[in-house]
Amino acid sequence: MIVCLCEAVSDRAIRAAREAGARTLEAVAEATGAGSGCGCCHTTIVKVLADAARPSPCKAVPCAGCPRSAANESVPARIAADRLETP
């Protein structure tokens, strides 16, 4: 789902930024551009960031070949990979 219409950023891209270390609106904006325009998406970005409190099965037992298992990957690389998968 597209969260930021101004920058065409998906919830998956925001989650990838969160997993790569973005924990605030400002960090998400720096990593993805989301929230840097009109600001209508700020509430949704905060909700996506808050979802980090929920345990993820991938963090407990990474799937074979899971792209999220590469902890060293940079935020831009993860976002670029996510955008390739987002319809």
ChimeraX attribute file (.defattr): number of C-alpha atoms within 10 A of each C-alpha:
attribute: neighborCount
match mode: 1-to-1
recipient: residues
	/A:1	11
	/A:2	17
	/A:3	22
	/A:4	24
	/A:5	15
	/A:6	16
	/A:7	16
	/A:8	14
	/A:9	21
	/A:10	22
	/A:11	19
	/A:12	19
	/A:13	28
	/A:14	28
	/A:15	21
	/A:16	25
	/A:17	26
	/A:18	21
	/A:19	17
	/A:20	21
	/A:21	14
	/A:22	20
	/A:23	15
	/A:24	14
	/A:25	17
	/A:26	14
	/A:27	16
	/A:28	25
	/A:29	19
	/A:30	16
	/A:31	21
	/A:32	24
	/A:33	17
	/A:34	29
	/A:35	25
	/A:36	18
	/A:37	13
	/A:38	12
	/A:39	13
	/A:40	14
	/A:41	17
	/A:42	17
	/A:43	13
	/A:44	14
	/A:45	24
	/A:46	14
	/A:47	10
	/A:48	17
	/A:49	21
	/A:50	13
	/A:51	13
	/A:52	13
	/A:53	8
	/A:54	7
	/A:55	9
	/A:56	11
	/A:57	9
	/A:58	12
	/A:59	10
	/A:60	8
	/A:61	9
	/A:62	14
	/A:63	12
	/A:64	8
	/A:65	8
	/A:66	9
	/A:67	13
	/A:68	16
	/A:69	14
	/A:70	12
	/A:71	9
	/A:72	8
	/A:73	13
	/A:74	14
	/A:75	22
	/A:76	16
	/A:77	13
	/A:78	22
	/A:79	22
	/A:80	13
	/A:81	14
	/A:82	21
	/A:83	15
	/A:84	9
	/A:85	10
	/A:86	13
	/A:87	8
